[in-house]
């Protein structure tokens, strides 16, 4: 269970009850009418109303509101139920209203339709359970905890924004995951480096009975002779290379969040899947501290793992300089192929790519185009801002090209296939040029 806390502080706001202006108008109106008309009975009618207002204003003791939001599980699948609880406390006796607002990607189940409670006069603490249903994959905010407290008989209300709920990661269901990461183009995507041929492996895996299609060279003659039936030796396949997917954290909500992440995920999976099939070792580097290595068999487990890393990095809010320094510390094999998945909106990510290239690793970049996800320009200022952003992106691509890092644009219409083919051709020409220079 992950809590998000808000303790007592100086940011409690005091506001008046909507009844107070009515009481004051009625009371002073009756007094003025009594003076104007000379009828003292009107003053007798207004005096109790003013007394109620005076008593209501007198109760000004601060409630010192505090609370936290707890969520039982922060990583779920689409359609799962998310359970949690709100813990609220205050000083003394008060009437309390609790509200969780601003949640996205989930639908309230209990309470519904609004996640709110009105609590009669009592003392804290108070624990209020809630349930959501995750309706959309992505990284979602579960809202903000607001609390209002009123002393008995008071016309003053203490209000405070207590805590932001933790972020929820929602992964797609298996069938949706398959559709989500399926490349838009039907043809297969070729790998981005030439594999070194090493045969079918030499590391022992197991002994098993012979099956039609097994090679005769794999027969274990000693075991077959002892057991009286043919047995074969199964080896682990050799890995032909190491591929590191470097994922950019700058796929923001301004680009309609999940669609930008989906494009980045499709590009990353298109690269990872073909290299996993070629028995390459494929890793994912997001936060720059540790590398998550995908299971060699690929499959849904690897897809969920990749998408989970993207959701984690997409929802991370961290200092850019700290992330850049961390990415330079991570241990990466010297012969690894580094593939950057980016939209080139983070200067620190560009520097990280250049660092890997300077250390001698083959480095390429797939630039995911998210221009069509931005809203249409509302005027000349927006149009100028869009042109400036496109100019900066092209300048960054030129900077990477000059640093020896080929780039290719992944568009929504063409998909990732043509981009990977273009990078393969460019890396092949660069390798041939380096070989010619050595000669």
Secondary structure by P-SEA (a helix, b strand, c coil): cccccccccccbbbbbccaaaaaaaaaaaaaaaaaaaccaaaaaaaaaaaaaaaaaaacccccccccccccccccccccbbbbbbbbbbbccccbbbbbbcccccccccccccccbbbbcccccbbbbbbbbbbccccccccbbbbbbbbcccccbbbbbbccccbbbbbbbcaaaaaaaacccccbbbbcccccccccccccccccccccccccccccaaaaaaaacbbbbbbbcbbbcbbbbbbbbcccccccccaaaaaaaaaaaaaaaaaaaaacccccccccccbbbbccccccaaaaaaaaaaaaaaaaccccaaaaaaaaaacccccccbbbbbcccccaaaaaaaaaaaaaccbbbbbbbbccccccccccaaaaaaaaaaaaaaaaaaaaaaaacbbbbbbcccccaaaaaaaaaaaaaaaaaaaaaaac
